Amino acid sequence: MQKGLFSPRIRCFPAFVLAVLLSLLAMRSAHAQPIQLAPPGDTPAAAGPLAQGLSAEFTHKDLAKAMKLVADWQLQRLPVEAQTDWTWAALYTGFMAVPPQVAGGKYRQAMMQLGGRLQWQPGPRVLHADDQAVGQMYLELYLLHKDAKMLAPMRERLDREIATPDDPRTPLLWWCDALFMAPPVYADMAAATGDSKYLAYMDHEWTITTDLLYDRDKHLYSRDATFLDKHEKNGEKIFWSRGNGWVMGGIVRVLKQLPAGSPLRPKYVALLREMAAATAAVQGSDGLWRPGLLDPGSYPLPEVSGSAFIAYAMAYGINEGILDRKTYSPIVHKAWAGLLTHVYADGRLGCIQPVGAAPGAFTETSSYVYGVGAYLLAGSEIYRTAR
């Protein structure tokens, strides 16, 4: 350290204060250069044979086998440079969800190492939900280990957002997928700090987005305001399965952190019930959902990432007594069986639509990290009450 760098007043600071200051300076230095975004997936012309010997039975053994095959394949493909992008953040939530008894905590340990490499920093953009999503992994680890360095950068980011007035022209969470990216981070922060301001802000922003995008007749979300008047070939409104799956996953992750007596709970419970009923009504014969929920005939392939998020939310609803077990268990069983038909022998998970903003075309070999995250979330939630 250069002599005279700190004034006499600062030299009198307690050692821990200096440590915090130096840590913050190190974080800024570490993120002076932007992270080089890594491709979140690919679409090879061929992907080899599909997996054999995976069982759709809801036993711990069968679920663990199916999760480990896919999780290990994806873990080996983490990029050299750690990523904060939303695509990877969704994968991290899946790794964190895998029960330790499935793989001895291997995936959580990988996330610990990754968080440390990222200095527990969110993505670079303030007021952008995509760059908050990585906070779900950070805060889950904080709640396990109570290490302050895992909490501080994310808390600073959220506090800056809360202090920024709303812009009536542009809602903060203006696209429905954002309800998975940011609100769960605020709910996690409330659980980590005990400060209810994070739940109040989360609910305020969720309400703005819902008032804009939620169809209260169809009980589904438009992807964003540009889709409010767009329709499928059959005349139905466009409701993207992946976008609605993200929303349902976001509801789950908010409910996980809402205290039992929270006055917010009934609102999110009712929303999950409505969306579960709406999506259950359009489940495909293969157990999965097409990219356009209300015009399945226009889409030849199911979309695995949206389907997995929907299955995750339904499984959670069943486990928590929010959804009727007799009605929804067969739907989740059928969905999990359908997901397994898109696992390749090496562990690749296919039939995942690439990054986009609407239902679109893709191939059976298409694999993207957020779909793997959703698959692991679904399998882990099913595992929770399996035999």
Secondary structure, 3 states (H helix, E strand, C coil): CCCCCCCHHHHCCCHHHHHHHHHHHHHHHHCCCCCCCCCCEECCCCCCCECCCCCCCCCHHHHHHHHHHHHHHHHCCCCCCCCCCHHHHHHHHHHHHCCHHHHCCHHHHHHHHHHHHCCCCCCCCCCCHHHCCCHHHHHHHHHHHCCHHHCHHHHHHHHHHHCCCCCCCCCCCCECCHHHHCHHHHHHHHHHHCCCHHHHHHHHHHHHHHHHHEECCCCEECCEHHHCCCECCCCCECCEHHHHHHHHHHHHHHHCCCCCCCCCHHHHHHHHHHHHHHHHCCCCCCCCCCCECCCHHHCCCCCHHHHHHHHHHHHHHHHCCCCCHHHHHHHHHHHHHHHHCCEECCCCECCCCCCCCCCCCCCCCCEEHHHHHHHHHHHHHHHHCCC
